[in-house]
Amino acid sequence: MAELLGNERRTHYCGDLRESDIGKTVCVMGWVQKQRDLGSLIFVDLRDRTGIVQLAFDEGSDRSVFDKAFTVRSEYVLSVTGVARERSSKNPNLPTGNIEIFVESLKILAVSETPPFDIIENSKANEELRLKHRYLDLRRPDLQKKLLFRHKVAKVTRDYFDEQGFIEIETPILIKSTPEGARDYLVPSRVHKGSFYALPQSPQLYKQLSMVAGFDRYMQIARCFRDEDLRADRQPEFTQIDLEMSFVDMDDVLVMVEGFVKRLFTETLNVDVPLPLPRYTYREVMDRFGSDKPDMRFGMEINDFSKIVENCGFSVFTDAIKNGGSVRGITIKCKAEILTRKEIDKLTEYVKGCGAKGLAWVRRAAGQVTSSFVKFMSEEEMALLLEAADCDEGDVLLIIADGNTSNALTQLGQLRIETANRLNIERSGYSFLWVIEMPFFELDKETGEWAAMHHPFTAPLDECIKCLDTDKGNVRAKAYDLVLNGIELSSGSIRITNPELQSKIFTLLGLSDEEAKTKFGYLLDAFRFGPPPHGGMGIGLDRLVMQMLGAESLRDVVAYPKVQNASELMTSCPAIVPEKALKELGISLNNE
């Protein structure tokens, strides 16, 4: 039967005890990792969030304490008092491996049923089972270390921005619905039947209004919500390090965030991040890597071969160029022995799944040049192509031709990552970059209409304002993304503060004056009362921690995550609510 805590009070955490504590009377509390019965001796490994310490019970000492120790099982909760002493059999794998506690007093504070899985590091237990019992899963040392690391990241974040003069302001969770690309989570109002709040996709407008209010520098570790399909780096609710600054341009924001990145990586990982971080335009990263969030820890950059092959006899190449497209490719160095014809065929099927019509290739191995199109090119043309591609003995060249250059670049970007994954190309370390001068508009392929690539409050580059009506595809924005190892960590921009320009952007995005006033009238009104120039960004805390730790999924760095269908297995959330609650809200369900 469980005992009461009484006057027992902990003096040390389990993992904090060291040889310097030998001879001290200590009190520790925690969970039983395992018990070993050696007849006249019983050893118990006691665990808390700091680590494990060994407890020793001797039959020849206090028999009642020894008999009680005999009854303990895994995950029992104990309070023990005893003397720290040197271990006779040391464990070099534990920080506490040189000492143990010779127990004089033992209380069993709680008993435990046999857990559905072992509480050990790197558990191989079924993930669904672990998520259903997340409170047990979170006892595992590897998960606890990740969440303790996340806490440290949050602390360094607050400390840094406080030192830089930022004010932490909490913005509302129940807000007006103004979808920012994804669907809103809607919350019905009982008082205002038929009306709904939304959960914020970001604090965007409130932080801009905080600049209008004169707070100058705002930060918040904000909870955000988006009703969208899940994947490995996405959850329906997530945490964002949200920033906004007044009287700044893009350089000011980027330098501020770079200082944060350097401080964070130094204090948490002891990793020095060289500054300034490299900056690339959107056009440059798309041309070189086929992605607006490139992983630059390895090469395989994209090259344009259009000029070389424009007059060759291979119609796949020449037709693509005649249709206004291009012929581009990547060279995989020193992998010809691995990238056999069979493996290249697999990559061909992969790029077809990405929308490509096919994959042309050249393979140089055993002193021979083999290719899917060699018979259509002269020796001179092939030699020029191989020289331009830096394709030497042992290399493989992969080429995509498309009448739409954007398609070819995107497909090659996907092929670049897929090939690196299949070849297990080394990608260690942390590679940061800024992507700047993002397109302001992007064309919706389904509707054929222009949409804001970031959000409609982003300012266009000054020289692009004159092109808003005539050349939307070439309008660039004062927008910037921070990329780490091929993952977009953050997105930000300098904001529009001119109410006339903001109204024009709404119009160009298909919002009537009435719609714009209904959705954003309060923002336009605020801009009539002296808005300062301002800009900021939001940094995904979950993704940041995931990348810093090299975790495979956001579920590894979020305490209580959702799964692929946006449900939480532990609490069976979401759940059906009583009919009475729906009636109070004025809601009836359509069960079709």
N, C-alpha and C positions, 0 to 999 in steps of 0.2 A: 504493500500500500504506500502511496506517495506521502511524503512528509512535508511539513511546512518549512518555509525558509527560516522563519524565526529571526534570531539576531545575527545569523551568519551574513557576513559581508565579504565580497571578493577583495583580495589584496593584489592579485596579479591576473593578467590574461594568460591562458595556457601557453601561447607561442612566444611570450615575452620573457620567460624564465631563462636565465643563463648561469654559467658557472659562478658568476659573482654573487648569485643568490644562495649558494650552498651554505647550509647551516641556519638559514632563516626559516621561521615558521610562516607558512603561506597558506592562503585559501584560494582555491580556483573552482570555477563552475563551468559546466559545459555538457557535451553529449558524448556518450560512449561510442568510440569508433570500433573498438574490438576488445574482447576479454580473453586472456590466456590463462588457463588453469594448469599449474605445474605441480599440483599436489599440495605441498606445504607453502607454496608461494602462488599468488595470483597477481598478474599484471593487467592493467587496464590502460588503454590509450584514450585519453580524454581530449576532446576537440572543441574549440570555439573558433570564432572568425579569424583569430590571429595564428592558429596552428594547433599542434598536438603536443601533449606532454605525457610521459609515462607515469602511472601511479603504481606503487608497489604495496602489496598487502602480505603480511607475514603471519602464518598460523600461530607462531610462537609469541606473538605480541598480544593484541587485543582480539580474543576469539570472536566476540560479537561483531566487530568491524569486519573481520575476515569472513565470517559466515554471510554477512550482508553483501560483501563484495562477490561472493560466489553466486548470488542471485541476479546480478546485473547482466543485462543483455544490450545488444546494439541499439543505440539511440535513446537509451535511458538518460535522464537528466540528473546529474549529480552535483552535489556541493561537497568538497573534500577539504579538510585541513590537515596539514602535516608538515614535515621538515624536508626541505630540499637537500638532496645529497647527490654525490657523484655516482653515476651508473657504473656497474661493474662491466656490463657489455654495452659499449657505446654504439650509437647509430649515426654514422656520418651523413645520412640523408636528411636528418632533421636538425633545424637550428637549436632545438632543445635536446639533441641526442647525447649530450654528455652528462645530463642530470636526470633525476627522477624525484618524485615526491613519495616519501615514506608516510603512508596515510595513518593518522591517529584518529580522525573523526570522519564519518561518512554519512551523508544524507541522500536518500533517493527522492529527488524533488518531483519527478514524473517518470512513469513507466511508458513503454512504447510497444506497440504491436510490431511484428516483423515487417520492415518496410517492403514495398513492392519492387524495389530495386536497391542495389548497394549504393551507399552514399560514399562514392569514391571519385577521384579525379578522372576526367576523360571517360565517363561512363559510356558503355556500349548499349545501355538499355534503350528500348524503343522511345523515340522522342515524344510521341503522343502520350505514352504512359508517364513520362517525366513531366510533361506540361500539365497533365491532369492533376499531378501531385507536385505542383511547382514549388510549394513551401518546403518539400523535401529536396527537390532538385536544387534549390537555392542553398541548401546546406553544403553542397559539394564545394570543396576548396577552390577549384578552378573557376566556378561561377562567382563565388564570393570575391575572389581576387579581381575579377573583371568589374564587378559593381563597385568595389572599393576604389578601383582605378578611376571609374567614371566619376565617383564623388570627388576625387582629387582634381580631375579635369574641371569640374564645375567650380571648385574652390579657387583654383588658379585663374579661371575665367573672371570670376567676380573680383578677385584681388587686382588683377591687371587693369580691368576697365574702371574700377574705382580709383585706382592711382592715376588714370588718364582723365579723370574728371567726369566720368559718365554717371548718370543717375539711374538707378533701377526703378522703373515704373511698371506697375502691374496693369495690363490692359484687360478689358472685359473678355470673358469667355462666352457669354451670351451676346451675340451681335446681330446686325442686320445681314441678311443673305446677299452677298455680292460675289458670285462664283468667280474664282480666279483660274479656271482651266479644268479643275477636277470638280466633282459634285460635292456640294455642301452636305454635312450632317445637319439635319433640321430638328429643332426642338419646338414642339407645339406649346403655345401659351394658353394656360387655363383661364387667365383673366381676360385676354383678348382673343376670344374664340375665332378660329379661322386664320389667325396670324401665327407666324413662326419666327423663332430666333434661329440663328445658325451658329454652329461652333466654328471658330476662326480657322481658316486655312493658313493664315499668318496674321500678325498684328499690323499689317502694312499701313492701313489708313490711320490707325490710332497713333502709330509712331510718327507719321508725318504730321499729324495734328499736334503732337507733343512738341515738334519743332516750331510750328506756328505759335504755340503757347509760350515759346521762349526758353525751353529747358536746355537747349543747345546740344547736349549729348545724352542720348538715351540708350539704355541696354536692358535686356530682359532675357532670362532663360525661360522661354515661352513654350507652352503646350499648344500644339497645332493639330488640326484634324482634316483629313481628306478622304472622301468616300471613293476610293479607286481600287483597282485590282492590285493585289499584293504580289511582291517578289522578294528575292533575298535581301535587297537593300531598301525595302519600303514597308511601312506599317501604317494602319489607318490613323493612328495617333502617334505623334512624334514630338521630339523636343528640339527647339531651335535657339541658338545663341543669336539674339536679335539686336541689331545695332542701327542707330541713326545719328547723324552729325549735321550741325548747321554751319553755314559759311565755309563750305568745303568744295573741292572739285574731286575728280576721280583719284588723283594721286594721293590726296590726303587720306582718303578711305583705305586705299590699298596699303599705304605705309603703316597706318594704324593696325590693320589686320596682320600685316607681316610681323610687326612687333609682338603681337599676341601669339602668333604661331611659334616664333622663336622662343619666347618665354615658356609657353606651354610644353613644347617638346624637350626643352632643357630641364625643366623642373619635374616632369613626370617620367621621361624616358632617358634622361641624360644624353639626348641626341642634339647635336648642334645643327640648326637649319641655316645655311648660308643665305644672307640677304644682300641685295634685293632678290626676290623671286623672279624668275624669267617671265617675260610677258610676250604673248603671241596674239596676233589678231585672229579672229574667227576664220577668216579666209585662209590664213597661213596654216592653221592646224588641220583644217579640212583638206587642203591640198597636199599636206605632207603625211597626215596620219588617217584621214578619212573619218575623223571623229572630232566633235567639239569638246570632248573630254579625254584626250589621248593619254595612254600609259606610255611614258617616255623613258621607262627603265630599260627598254631594249630598242633596237633599231628597226629594220624592215620598213623604211620610209617609202612612200609612194613616189614613183617617177612617171613623168609624162613622156610617152614615146610617139606621140601623134605625128610629129614632124618627120621622124625617121621612117614610119610605115605608111605615110599617107599615099604613096604611089606604089606600094607593093602589090603583089598578086593575090593577097588574102582578103576576100571580100568582107569578111567579118570585121576586119580593121577599117578598111576603106569606107564601107557603108556607114559605120559609126561616125567617122569623121565628116563625111558628106552630109550627114543628118544633124550636124552641129555639135556632136559629142566629141569624145576623145578616147584614146587608148592608153591605159595606165596600168602599172604593175608594181609588184614588190619582189625583192630578191631575198631569198633565204640562204644565208651563208653557211657553207660547210655541212649541209644536211642532205645532200643528194643520196647518200647511202640509206638514209631513213625514209626520205620521201620517194619511195618507189612509185612506179606507175599505178599500182593498186592504191597507194595512199593518196596520190594526186586525184584519182577517180573519186575517192571519198570526199576530198575537198571540193571537187566539182559539184557533187550532189549537195554539199553544204551551201555553196554560193547560189545554187539554183533555188534553194529554200529561202535565200535572202533576196530573191528577185532577179538575179543575174541570168542571162541566157546561156551562159557557159563559162568555161575557164580555159584559156589558152596557156600553154606552158612550154618551158625549155628546161632541159635537165642535162647538166654536164657531169659525167661520171665515167671513170675508167678510160679517160682520154677521148671520149665520144660526146657529140652533141646530139641529143634526141629531142624532138619537139612535135607538138600537135600540128604545127603549121610550117615545118621546115621546107616542105616541097613547094610552098607558095612564095618563097623568098629567095633572092639571090644570095650567094655567099657574102657579097659585100654588104647587103642589107642586114643579114644576120650578124655579121661581125660588128657593124655599127650599133645594132640593138644590144648585143652582149656588152659592148664597151660602155654604152650609156647606162646600162643596168648594173654595171660593176659585177657581172655574172662570170665568175671564174670557175676553174676546175673544182668540183665538189659542191657547186651551188645549184640552186633551182630558182627559176624565174616564173612567177605566176602573173598572168595578165587578164584584165577584164576590159572589154570594149563595149561602149554603150553610146547610143545617140543622145543620151542625157548625161552630161559629165557628173552632175550631182549624184546620180544613181551609181555610177561607176566608183566614185570616191567612197560613198557610204558602204557599198558592198566590199570594197577592198579594205576598208577600216574594220569591218566585221571579220573578213578573212584573216587579216593581220593578227587579231586577238585569238581567233580560233586556232590558227597555225601555231602560235606561241604556246597555247594551252596544250595542244596535242604533242608538241615537241618538248614540253616541260622546259622551255627557255627560262633561264635564270632571271628572276625579277625581285631581287631583294632590295631593301632600303626604302627610302621615302623620296618620291619625286614630285615636287610641287611646281605648278605653273599657273599663271593668270591667263585667261582667255578674254580678250577685250574686243571692243568694236563689234559686238554681236549684231546680227540683223535685227532691225526694229520689227519688221513684219515677217510672218511666214504664211505660205499659202496652204490652206486646208485642202488636202487632196480629195476629200469626200465632197465638200461643198463648193470648192473652187473660190472661196472667199478668203480675204486677208484677215489674219488674227495677229494679236500682239505676241511676239515670241517670249517675252518675259511677262510683263503686265502693262496695262495702259497708262501707268503713272511714270514710266521710264522716259527720260528726256532723250530726244534724238540728238545726234551730233549737230553742232551749230551749222556746219556747212551742208547738212542734209535736209534742213528744214524746208529749203526751197524745192526739194524733190518730193515732198509728201504727196502732192496731188498727181505728179506726172511719172514717178519712177519708184513705186513702193518697194520693189524687189531690191533696190540698191540703197535704201535708207538704212543707215547704221545707227546704233543706239549708244548712249553713254552707259553701257551695261558691261558687267564683268563677272566672270565665274572663277572661283578658286578650285583647282583640280588637284587631287592627290592620287597617284597610282591608278589613273584611269577612272576615278570616281569623282563626280561633282560634289564637292563639300559644301559649297556656298554659292549664292547668287545675289547680285546686288546691282545698284544703279544710282546715278544721279537723277533726281526727280524733276518732273515738270512743276514749276511754280507759277507759270503764267496762265491765268484762267482761260484766256482766249485760245492759247495753244492746247491746253488740256481739253477744252470743248471740241476743238478741231480733231484731235486724236480720237475722241469718242465718236465723232461723226464718221471718220474714215474707217472705224471698226464696226460701223453699221448700227450705232446707237443713235436713236433720234434724240432731239433736244429734251423731249419729255422723259424718255427712258433714262437719259443721263442725269436729269434733275432728280428723278425718283430714286435712282440708285446711289448717286454720288453728289447730290445737291449740297450736302453739308460740307463736303470738301471744296467744291467750287466757291461756296460762300466764304469759307475760311480764307481762301486765296485772295479774297477782296480786301483782307485786313492785314496786309504786310507780311507775306510769308518770306522767311529767309531762304536763300539757296541752301539746299540740303541733299544728302544722299546717305546711303547705308547699305546694309546687306544682312542676310540671315545665314548662319552657319549651322548645318545639321549636326547637332551634338551626337546623336546616335551613330550616324555614319562616321563622324570624326573618331569616336572611340573605337568603333569597329575596325577602322583602318589602322589606327595606332597600335591596336593589339593583334592585328592580323586575324581577327575572328572571321568565321565563315558566314555568319548570318547575324542580322540585327537581333535575333532572338537570344543570342549569346551575351548581349550587352544591355538588354532591356529586362527589368525585373519581372514584369508580368505581361509578356507579349501576346499578340494575336497570331493565329495561324493563317494559312492561305485563304480561307474563306471568311476572314475577318472576325472569327469567333475566338473566345477565350475558353479553353477546355476546362480549366479549373473551376470556374463559376458557372459554366454553361451559359455564357453571355454571347450574343443577345438572347433575350427570353421573351416569351409571350406575357403580356400584362393582363390583369383582370378587365373584363368588359366594363366594369364600373369606372375604372380609371380612364378608359377611352371615352366614355360618355361625358365625364367631367371636362374632358378636353375638346368635346364636340367632334370627335373623330369616329368614323365608321370605316371598317376595313372592307376592301374589295378583294375577295379571295380567289379571283380568277387567275 
